[in-house]
Amino acid sequence: MNKQKYNPFDFDGAKNLEPELLLEWFIDDNNNARFIQSTRNVILFGHRGCGKSMNLLYFSLPIERLKKDATNDSLLKNIGIYVPCNTPLAHRVDHEYLNDKKLSQALSEHYFTLGIAVSISDTLNKITDLMTPEDFSEISDELSYVINEELPKDNTLFRILKKSLNLELREIQEKFSGLTNNFNFSSARTLYTLVIPILNALKCTKTFTQSHFSLMIDDAQDLNNDQKLLLNSWLSYRDHSVFSFKIALAANEDFNRKTSSGGSIIEGHDYTSINLEQPFQNEHSKFGQLARDIIQKRLEKLAIAETTPEKFFLESPVFVAELEKCKGVIRDEYISTHPEASTKSINDHVYKYARARYFQNRHAKANRPTYSGIETLIHLSTGVIRNLLLPCYWMYDDMQSKLKENETVTFIPPHIQSDVIIKKSEDLWTRIRDGLDKELDTCSKEQATQIHNLVSALGDRFRDRLLNHKSEPRIVTFIIAKLNPSDELLIKPLFTIMRKAQILYRRSGPSKDEGRQDDLYTLNRLLWPARGLDPQGQAGRLSITSTDIVHAMNYGRLPPSRETKSDNMQEDLFDV
């Protein structure tokens, strides 16, 4: 049997991948590496699936050991300790049952601190072969005092330490089952009474004297509010000679910079931020190249000679031919009315209008276009890696199921690509229509209905633009204009839910007004194939007033367009 035993486009979370597979599939652009392996605090922002966990795991110690160029010196220079927050421990809500606020905060910190210490123990247990008997003895003496328990002085030290810490976690959870307001919690652990002493004990040994410890806090948005404030307070810790934080935070909600002491942290002073979401998706953009590199990396596992993303995901020759015909018509029309136009002006005009002409000329009862090709997949991803891999996974699976036992997948025909894309697009619409309140606790039935209304209304408006607009027919990005406080109270919670559900993406871009920044919103482009729309947008954005947004939320349609001439003729702002 020659079929691939696994799907090379597996889009499962990085935490669920085998270490060897993660190492093989990771694309290191060397830009994030210099920050993640630095001694400064770093926050990685981005929607789920954009590569935050992948980046942290790739530079964590277990993965570092698998790298071909790994040496003892390189392993010990910066020790990445991966601390997941999307765990049963992080999701415990014990603190909510306490009337005493200080006791509630202490319990939250206790859980968080012990979770970090367990991860440190587990990580160090993987490099005991690099330590000396003197290391074990020195560390054991220090930590036995810290945890008030005798620890071994051999290579079982960190395994026993982890067991002891886990036992402490279990005991406090068992005690909580009979908790009262008079509960005595004098033994609460903190960063300064547990984690820092452990790291300082390591630094005192000859083996770790030059080491820096990167505490990699993944899915920090899953921490409770007290833990988030606490983590921000830790970011303001000035001494980075021993440790620093590398934090992955989903961008589905606004980042609160407040600390538990009532202060705030400042970017550039307390931390460096890295946004892993890429706003540009054309073939020359950073994300476009990254997407091709990721697909190419996956294809190399198939051992197909000289394969490329373009060859593997073939674009429909019928679509290409029809598009070329539209380009010729648009070019001839423009030259006839602008005989002195430069080559660049002609090419820009063709780029802007040829695809729109293709969709405009399609008969109302015609079948939907054939969605295929690597460029289409890149645009459908809306700039998120997991969104790029998901349709590829199902295309490969569908193609493999059609092959005989002795055959392997060498390419994906356009019709299979299109069938999968339209099916997944319809599934996304069904998910929205059925109601996000069925999957998100923070979404009410009323909000779920409003989200369906708004998405439907925006789809109608973008379709109307594609078929009728004279200046910017392929725009799929919008901004909220004239935002008033009463509308904001309704819109902001709804957009937070949509972003969490990955229905809506928010990025920043230059405003027309005095160099300011605007929030640019793009719906998940996988929505558009089911409506027969073009997922490849164009430069520019649609301006919608907050009043019209609220109207669409309530009634499922936008009022007639009130765009001004300047809105229609604005300069290229955002290459989508």
Phi, psi and omega per residue, in radians:
M1 nan 2.109 -3.041
N2 -1.769 -0.015 -3.138
K3 -1.117 2.590 3.060
Q4 -1.057 2.358 -3.134
K5 -1.368 -0.251 3.121
Y6 -2.491 2.814 -3.133
N7 -1.563 2.083 -3.085
P8 -1.195 -0.182 -3.127
F9 -1.844 0.493 3.109
D10 -0.917 2.184 -3.094
F11 -1.886 0.274 3.118
D12 -1.067 2.766 -3.130
G13 -1.024 2.586 -3.106
A14 -0.986 -0.567 -3.116
K15 -1.167 -0.328 -3.112
N16 -1.709 -0.033 3.134
L17 -1.475 2.565 3.009
E18 -1.095 2.474 -3.097
P19 -0.928 -0.716 -3.127
E20 -1.129 -0.636 -3.139
L21 -1.248 -0.722 3.097
L22 -1.047 -0.754 -3.141
L23 -1.105 -0.666 -3.083
E24 -1.302 -0.592 -3.041
W25 -1.582 -0.276 -3.075
F26 -1.194 2.401 3.077
I27 -1.830 1.945 -3.111
D28 -1.682 1.916 -3.134
D29 -1.604 0.051 3.083
N30 1.195 -0.097 3.104
N31 -1.424 -0.853 3.130
N32 -1.246 -0.520 -3.068
A33 -1.032 -0.721 -3.077
R34 -1.182 -0.391 3.067
F35 -1.516 -0.802 -3.093
I36 -1.144 -0.545 3.129
Q37 -1.669 0.241 3.102
S38 -1.587 3.123 3.121
T39 -1.715 0.170 -3.122
R40 -1.670 2.821 3.033
N41 -1.327 2.384 -3.091
V42 -2.357 2.406 3.023
I43 -2.057 2.156 3.066
L44 -1.666 2.070 3.112
F45 -1.788 2.697 3.040
G46 2.703 2.715 3.089
H47 -1.156 2.835 3.068
R48 -1.014 2.348 3.096
G49 1.625 0.069 -3.113
C50 -1.658 0.009 3.010
G51 1.902 0.245 -3.117
K52 -1.134 -0.923 -3.134
S53 -1.096 -0.658 3.138
M54 -1.044 -0.749 -3.140
N55 -1.135 -0.784 -3.133
L56 -1.136 -0.824 -3.099
L57 -1.113 -0.653 -3.103
Y58 -1.065 -0.542 -3.125
F59 -1.812 0.184 3.043
S60 -1.364 2.744 -3.011
L61 -1.028 -0.757 -3.139
P62 -1.016 -0.663 3.124
I63 -1.321 -0.648 3.107
E64 -0.995 -0.649 -3.123
R65 -1.136 -0.421 -3.100
L66 -1.475 -0.237 -3.072
K67 -1.257 2.498 -3.052
K68 -1.092 -0.583 -3.072
D69 -1.640 0.221 -3.110
A70 -1.231 2.295 3.044
T71 -2.185 2.891 3.120
N72 -1.034 -0.698 -3.135
D73 -1.128 -0.758 -3.119
S74 -1.196 -0.617 3.130
L75 -1.154 -0.651 -3.053
L76 -1.526 -0.231 -3.100
K77 -1.160 -0.861 3.116
N78 -2.381 1.870 -3.051
I79 -1.668 1.908 -3.138
G80 -1.466 2.088 -3.114
I81 -1.938 1.901 -3.050
Y82 -1.417 2.171 -3.110
V83 -2.145 1.742 3.138
P84 -1.328 2.449 3.097
C85 -1.846 -0.283 3.110
N86 -1.478 1.203 -3.069
T87 -2.305 2.833 3.075
P88 -0.982 -0.612 -3.135
L89 -1.126 -0.789 -3.112
A90 -1.173 -0.455 -3.098
H91 -1.572 0.011 3.083
R92 -1.152 2.495 -3.098
V93 -2.050 0.510 -3.121
D94 -0.944 -0.681 -3.072
H95 -1.072 -0.441 -3.087
E96 -1.255 -0.279 -3.109
Y97 -1.577 -0.014 -3.088
L98 -1.717 2.319 3.092
N99 -1.395 -0.480 -3.131
D100 -1.411 1.948 -3.080
K101 -1.075 -0.728 -3.132
K102 -1.130 -0.685 3.107
L103 -1.161 -0.675 3.101
S104 -1.084 -0.793 3.122
Q105 -1.126 -0.681 3.141
A106 -1.122 -0.695 3.130
L107 -1.152 -0.731 3.114
S108 -1.079 -0.768 3.133
E109 -1.168 -0.659 3.130
H110 -1.033 -0.862 3.125
Y111 -1.057 -0.816 -3.092
F112 -1.119 -0.808 -3.119
T113 -1.101 -0.787 3.125
L114 -1.121 -0.628 3.096
G115 -1.079 -0.734 3.099
I116 -1.129 -0.773 -3.114
A117 -1.116 -0.646 3.082
V118 -1.106 -0.743 3.123
S119 -1.119 -0.675 3.096
I120 -1.079 -0.806 -3.129
S121 -1.083 -0.770 -3.115
D122 -1.123 -0.709 -3.141
T123 -1.164 -0.829 -3.108
L124 -1.157 -0.477 3.105
N125 -1.124 -0.299 -3.130
K126 -1.515 -0.118 3.126
I127 -2.231 0.506 3.115
T128 -1.118 -0.399 3.120
D129 -1.211 -0.265 3.128
L130 -1.625 -0.058 -3.085
M131 -1.746 2.761 -3.134
T132 -1.793 2.832 3.061
P133 -0.974 -0.602 3.122
E134 -1.151 -0.635 3.097
D135 -1.039 -0.879 -3.103
F136 -1.041 -0.726 -3.111
S137 -1.135 -0.816 -3.119
E138 -1.137 -0.780 -3.117
I139 -1.164 -0.726 3.135
S140 -1.057 -0.738 -3.141
D141 -1.077 -0.740 -3.115
E142 -1.224 -0.783 -3.029
L143 -1.355 -0.474 3.080
S144 -1.064 -0.623 3.102
Y145 -1.262 -0.679 -3.091
V146 -1.145 -0.776 -3.071
I147 -1.726 0.032 3.098
N148 1.024 0.811 3.142
E149 -2.714 2.435 3.141
E150 -1.257 2.230 -3.134
L151 -1.991 2.644 3.133
P152 -1.173 2.781 -3.128
K153 -1.974 0.663 3.114
D154 -2.362 -2.895 -3.044
N155 -1.279 0.037 3.034
T156 -1.594 0.022 -3.035
L157 -0.908 -0.921 -3.026
F158 -1.341 -0.475 3.050
R159 -1.164 -0.735 3.111
I160 -1.224 -0.653 3.104
L161 -1.080 -0.781 3.116
K162 -1.060 -0.757 3.127
K163 -1.081 -0.715 -3.133
S164 -1.134 -0.735 3.140
L165 -1.176 -0.695 3.100
N166 -1.145 -0.629 3.085
L167 -1.113 -0.698 3.118
E168 -1.124 -0.690 3.087
L169 -1.099 -0.750 -3.124
R170 -1.144 -0.715 -3.098
E171 -1.125 -0.725 -3.129
I172 -1.188 -0.586 3.094
Q173 -1.227 -0.614 3.088
E174 -1.197 -0.691 3.107
K175 -1.100 -0.617 -3.066
F176 -1.135 -0.466 -3.131
S177 -1.068 -0.400 3.080
G178 -2.005 0.443 -3.015
L179 -1.176 2.441 3.016
T180 -2.208 3.004 -3.140
N181 -1.146 -0.303 3.123
N182 -1.649 0.219 -3.100
F183 -1.046 2.299 -3.121
N184 -1.609 2.038 -3.094
F185 -2.187 0.906 -3.086
S186 -1.316 -0.239 -3.098
S187 -1.673 0.330 -3.096
A188 -1.035 2.366 3.113
R189 -1.525 2.609 3.069
T190 -2.370 2.953 3.090
L191 -1.000 -0.683 -3.027
Y192 -1.432 -0.302 3.130
T193 -1.809 -0.150 -3.123
L194 -2.291 -1.048 -3.026
V195 -1.175 -0.894 -3.122
I196 -1.093 -0.726 3.060
P197 -1.046 -0.655 3.101
I198 -1.103 -0.826 -3.114
L199 -1.168 -0.666 3.090
N200 -1.137 -0.638 3.095
A201 -1.097 -0.678 3.104
L202 -1.175 -0.750 -3.107
K203 -1.103 -0.397 -3.117
C204 -1.367 -0.162 3.139
T205 -1.567 2.793 -3.135
K206 -1.153 -0.638 -3.095
T207 -1.158 -0.686 -3.019
F208 -1.865 0.189 -3.047
T209 -1.088 -0.497 3.127
Q210 -1.781 0.130 -3.047
S211 -1.444 2.609 2.964
H212 -2.095 2.449 -3.089
F213 -1.937 2.088 3.107
S214 -1.724 1.952 3.110
L215 -1.514 1.848 -3.008
M216 -1.638 1.735 -3.074
I217 -1.613 1.848 -3.068
D218 -1.706 2.541 -3.129
D219 1.001 0.836 -3.107
A220 -1.107 -0.330 3.107
Q221 -1.159 -0.282 3.138
D222 -1.490 -0.087 3.057
L223 -1.219 2.703 3.066
N224 -1.338 2.994 -3.025
N225 -1.053 -0.702 3.123
D226 -1.116 -0.697 -3.134
Q227 -1.211 -0.591 3.079
K228 -1.140 -0.782 3.098
L229 -1.100 -0.673 3.136
L230 -1.132 -0.770 3.131
L231 -1.086 -0.706 3.066
N232 -1.070 -0.678 3.094
S233 -1.096 -0.680 3.129
W234 -1.168 -0.567 3.118
L235 -1.108 -0.480 -3.133
S236 -1.437 0.002 3.086
Y237 -1.127 2.103 -2.923
R238 -1.344 -0.510 -3.036
D239 -1.509 1.915 3.124
H240 -1.844 0.316 -3.105
S241 -1.234 -0.440 -3.100
V242 -1.841 -0.807 -3.050
F243 -2.580 2.844 3.021
S244 -2.578 2.915 3.132
F245 -1.867 2.396 2.972
K246 -2.098 1.953 -2.939
I247 -2.031 2.291 3.038
A248 -1.826 2.190 -3.025
L249 -2.348 2.124 3.114
A250 -1.155 2.438 -3.063
A251 -1.623 0.589 3.125
N252 -1.569 -0.018 3.050
E253 -2.543 2.783 -3.116
D254 -1.203 2.428 -3.102
F255 -1.363 2.095 3.122
N256 -1.532 2.095 -3.062
R257 -1.660 0.131 -3.134
K258 -1.251 2.676 3.083
T259 -1.938 2.936 -3.115
S260 -1.187 -0.301 -3.129
S261 -1.619 0.028 3.130
G262 1.669 -0.044 3.102
G263 -1.569 -2.752 3.111
S264 -2.664 2.753 3.097
I265 -1.741 2.689 -3.043
I266 -2.164 2.255 3.104
E267 -1.117 2.403 -3.117
G268 1.581 -0.401 3.126
H269 -1.841 -0.855 -3.128
D270 -1.772 -0.385 -3.101
Y271 -2.795 2.826 3.025
T272 -1.969 2.334 -3.132
S273 -1.816 2.509 3.061
I274 -2.245 2.127 3.115
N275 -1.663 1.988 -3.100
L276 -1.491 -0.044 3.061
E277 -1.504 2.287 -3.122
Q278 -1.845 2.102 -3.073
P279 -1.328 -0.368 -3.038
F280 -1.748 2.350 -3.044
Q281 -2.266 0.369 3.076
N282 -1.483 3.043 -3.011
E283 -1.166 -0.326 -3.120
H284 -1.738 -0.055 -3.063
S285 -1.365 2.919 3.101
K286 -1.102 -0.782 3.137
F287 -1.180 -0.676 3.116
G288 -1.012 -0.724 3.117
Q289 -1.247 -0.706 3.100
L290 -1.050 -0.755 3.134
A291 -1.048 -0.765 3.113
R292 -1.121 -0.701 3.133
D293 -1.101 -0.703 3.138
I294 -1.128 -0.823 3.130
I295 -1.103 -0.741 3.131
Q296 -1.064 -0.723 3.130
K297 -1.067 -0.730 3.130
R298 -1.200 -0.667 -3.108
L299 -1.178 -0.513 -3.141
E300 -1.057 -0.445 3.105
K301 -1.223 -0.339 -3.126
L302 -1.423 -0.193 3.115
A303 0.986 0.703 3.061
I304 -1.634 2.191 -3.068
A305 -1.086 2.239 3.020
E306 0.959 0.559 3.112
T307 -1.393 2.627 3.101
T308 -2.378 2.837 3.077
P309 -0.971 -0.663 -3.134
E310 -1.150 -0.665 -3.127
K311 -1.340 -0.588 -3.081
F312 -1.325 -0.778 3.087
F313 -1.784 1.429 -3.055
L314 -1.141 2.392 3.063
E315 -1.472 2.508 -3.108
S316 -1.021 2.116 3.125
P317 -1.137 -0.523 3.105
V318 -1.160 -0.779 3.115
F319 -1.091 -0.775 -3.130
V320 -1.046 -0.767 -3.121
A321 -1.130 -0.760 -3.130
E322 -1.179 -0.636 3.106
L323 -1.170 -0.700 3.107
E324 -1.099 -0.640 3.096
K325 -1.102 -0.745 3.120
C326 -1.126 -0.667 3.114
K327 -1.078 -0.723 3.133
G328 -1.103 -0.729 -3.141
V329 -1.133 -0.814 -3.129
I330 -1.094 -0.718 -3.126
R331 -1.106 -0.806 -3.116
D332 -1.120 -0.715 3.139
E333 -1.106 -0.739 -3.095
Y334 -1.195 -0.734 -3.126
I335 -1.141 -0.637 -3.128
S336 -1.146 -0.538 3.138
T337 -1.711 -0.247 3.130
H338 -2.348 1.186 -3.057
P339 -1.075 -0.383 -3.120
E340 -1.681 0.122 -3.068
A341 -1.121 2.486 3.101
S342 -1.309 2.883 3.118
T343 -1.049 -0.699 3.136
K344 -1.117 -0.766 3.134
S345 -1.078 -0.702 3.130
I346 -1.124 -0.829 -3.123
N347 -1.114 -0.682 3.115
D348 -1.110 -0.729 -3.138
H349 -1.138 -0.743 3.134
V350 -1.108 -0.763 3.125
Y351 -1.047 -0.669 -3.033
K352 -1.312 -0.567 -2.960
Y353 -2.059 -0.276 -3.035
A354 -1.126 -0.806 -3.141
R355 -1.127 -0.680 3.102
A356 -1.073 -0.720 3.139
R357 -1.085 -0.663 3.110
Y358 -1.023 -0.831 -3.121
F359 -1.255 -0.592 3.137
Q360 -1.187 -0.558 -3.087
N361 -1.456 -0.156 -3.133
R362 -1.247 2.404 3.141
H363 -1.153 2.548 -3.091
A364 -1.027 -0.518 -3.130
K365 -1.736 0.146 -3.127
A366 -1.262 2.716 3.049
N367 -1.083 2.779 3.125
R368 -1.151 2.675 -3.124
P369 -1.034 2.801 3.054
T370 -1.489 1.915 -3.130
Y371 -1.569 1.949 -3.081
S372 -2.765 2.937 3.112
G373 1.699 2.664 -3.074
I374 -1.122 -0.597 3.123
E375 -1.103 -0.714 3.105
T376 -1.100 -0.745 3.137
L377 -1.092 -0.687 3.138
I378 -1.119 -0.772 -3.134
H379 -1.208 -0.652 3.127
L380 -1.121 -0.413 -3.111
S381 -1.211 -0.322 -3.071
T382 0.956 0.534 3.065
G383 1.423 0.290 -3.137
V384 -2.090 2.212 -3.025
I385 -1.029 -0.777 -3.110
R386 -1.102 -0.619 3.085
N387 -1.152 -0.461 3.083
L388 -1.270 -0.735 -3.043
L389 -1.365 -0.530 -3.042
L390 -0.990 -0.941 3.118
P391 -1.143 -0.579 3.102
C392 -1.058 -0.697 3.139
Y393 -1.049 -0.853 -3.090
W394 -1.252 -0.556 3.062
M395 -1.118 -0.796 -3.142
Y396 -1.112 -0.764 -3.133
D397 -1.097 -0.737 3.129
D398 -1.124 -0.757 -3.141
M399 -1.148 -0.738 -3.114
Q400 -1.118 -0.624 -3.124
S401 -1.170 -0.328 -3.125
K402 -1.598 -0.121 -3.081
L403 -1.570 2.792 3.056
K404 -1.410 3.004 -3.040
E405 -1.016 -0.642 -3.049
N406 -1.680 0.261 -3.106
E407 -1.945 2.676 3.080
T408 -2.195 2.790 3.130
V409 -1.345 2.141 3.112
T410 -1.978 -0.307 3.065
F411 -2.906 2.890 3.105
I412 -1.979 1.983 -3.137
P413 -1.069 2.655 -3.122
P414 -0.983 -0.678 -3.069
H415 -1.174 -0.587 3.097
I416 -1.235 -0.733 3.082
Q417 -0.992 -0.840 -3.077
S418 -1.135 -0.741 -3.141
D419 -1.050 -0.765 -3.129
V420 -1.164 -0.785 -3.110
I421 -1.058 -0.810 -3.127
I422 -1.171 -0.687 3.111
K423 -1.088 -0.790 -3.134
K424 -1.205 -0.544 3.077
S425 -1.162 -0.775 3.097
E426 -1.114 -0.669 3.105
D427 -1.072 -0.673 -3.138
L428 -1.168 -0.712 3.079
W429 -1.113 -0.707 3.115
T430 -1.081 -0.731 3.115
R431 -1.033 -0.749 3.138
I432 -1.231 -0.720 -3.119
R433 -1.160 -0.662 3.137
D434 -1.208 -0.392 3.062
G435 1.890 2.101 3.124
L436 -1.250 -0.196 3.082
D437 -1.149 -0.316 3.131
K438 -1.418 -0.158 -3.141
E439 -2.217 -0.258 -3.133
L440 -2.143 2.157 -3.136
D441 -1.125 -0.479 -3.082
T442 -1.448 -0.006 -3.082
C443 -1.900 2.154 3.093
S444 -1.483 2.908 3.103
K445 -1.063 -0.710 3.128
E446 -1.097 -0.753 3.133
Q447 -1.167 -0.652 3.102
A448 -1.056 -0.724 3.100
T449 -1.157 -0.712 3.115
Q450 -1.108 -0.670 3.121
I451 -1.120 -0.776 3.113
H452 -1.080 -0.747 3.109
N453 -1.052 -0.806 -3.071
L454 -1.162 -0.795 -3.129
V455 -1.100 -0.719 3.108
S456 -1.096 -0.752 -3.138
A457 -1.120 -0.743 3.119
L458 -1.148 -0.674 3.080
G459 -1.055 -0.742 3.104
D460 -1.102 -0.731 -3.107
R461 -1.165 -0.749 -3.140
F462 -1.171 -0.600 3.091
R463 -1.168 -0.730 3.116
D464 -1.076 -0.720 3.109
R465 -1.094 -0.796 -3.086
L466 -1.045 -0.655 -3.073
L467 -1.521 -0.419 -2.966
N468 -2.235 -0.359 -3.006
H469 -1.259 2.425 -3.050
K470 -1.572 -0.402 -3.024
S471 -1.844 -0.909 -3.076
E472 -2.327 1.259 -3.006
P473 -1.244 -0.420 -3.001
R474 -1.785 0.323 3.119
I475 -1.155 2.359 3.070
V476 -2.286 0.242 3.129
T477 -2.057 2.531 -3.139
F478 -2.424 2.808 3.020
I479 -2.167 2.816 3.065
I480 -1.733 2.079 -3.136
A481 -1.780 2.660 3.079
K482 0.904 0.898 -3.120
L483 -1.287 2.043 3.107
N484 -1.793 2.728 -3.029
P485 -0.999 -0.694 -3.100
S486 -1.183 -0.691 3.084
D487 -1.181 -0.680 -3.114
E488 -1.039 -0.642 3.125
L489 -1.088 -0.481 3.121
L490 -1.564 -0.668 -3.029
I491 -1.351 -0.783 -3.024
K492 -1.003 -0.857 3.114
P493 -1.086 -0.638 -3.135
L494 -1.154 -0.766 3.134
F495 -1.158 -0.596 3.079
T496 -1.076 -0.750 3.104
I497 -1.127 -0.768 -3.124
M498 -1.114 -0.649 3.108
R499 -1.216 -0.682 3.101
K500 -1.119 -0.642 3.125
A501 -1.425 -0.023 -3.117
Q502 1.032 0.670 2.993
I503 -1.632 -0.502 -3.068
L504 -2.305 2.477 3.107
Y505 -2.156 2.421 3.140
R506 -2.079 2.311 3.070
R507 -2.415 2.957 -3.139
S508 -1.826 2.554 3.104
G509 -2.649 2.855 -3.112
P510 -1.166 2.406 3.096
S511 -1.541 2.863 3.055
K512 -1.309 -0.304 -2.991
D513 -1.745 1.837 2.926
E514 0.945 0.648 3.039
G515 1.249 0.274 3.122
R516 -1.311 3.036 3.102
Q517 -1.899 2.441 3.070
D518 -1.930 2.662 2.942
D519 -1.459 2.076 -3.140
L520 -1.789 2.208 -3.079
Y521 -1.937 2.369 3.095
T522 -2.328 2.190 3.034
L523 -1.235 2.668 3.076
N524 -0.924 2.080 -3.005
R525 -1.233 -0.193 3.046
L526 -1.133 -0.254 3.101
L527 -1.186 -0.502 -2.898
W528 -1.334 -0.603 3.137
P529 -1.000 -0.658 3.134
A530 -1.102 -0.417 3.111
R531 -1.683 0.069 -3.136
G532 1.257 0.392 -3.094
L533 -1.685 2.955 -3.125
D534 -1.593 2.009 3.135
P535 -1.272 -0.237 3.107
Q536 -1.512 1.896 -3.134
G537 -1.405 -2.995 3.087
Q538 -2.401 2.984 -3.124
A539 -1.066 2.458 3.138
G540 2.040 3.069 3.125
R541 -2.695 2.680 3.134
L542 -1.562 2.308 3.124
S543 -1.708 2.088 -3.126
I544 -2.168 2.265 3.141
T545 -1.234 2.691 3.136
S546 -1.100 -0.574 3.103
T547 -1.093 -0.693 3.122
D548 -1.246 -0.595 3.082
I549 -1.071 -0.824 -3.141
V550 -1.112 -0.671 3.091
H551 -1.056 -0.772 3.130
A552 -1.135 -0.656 3.114
M553 -1.051 -0.639 -3.040
N554 -1.574 -0.535 -2.996
Y555 -2.101 -0.086 3.077
G556 1.348 0.266 3.088
R557 -2.679 2.646 3.068
L558 -1.608 2.518 3.049
P559 -1.036 2.829 3.095
P560 -0.881 2.501 -3.055
S561 -1.027 2.338 3.083
R562 -2.044 0.536 -3.120
E563 -1.101 2.482 3.098
T564 -1.591 2.935 3.112
K565 -1.033 -0.697 -3.129
S566 -1.165 -0.539 3.088
D567 -1.140 -0.695 -3.080
N568 -1.285 -0.450 -2.997
M569 -1.991 0.342 -3.099
Q570 -1.138 2.726 3.137
E571 -1.201 2.809 3.092
D572 -1.073 2.112 -3.070
L573 -1.961 -0.543 -2.874
F574 -2.648 1.947 -3.063
D575 -1.450 1.781 -3.092
V576 -1.888 nan nan
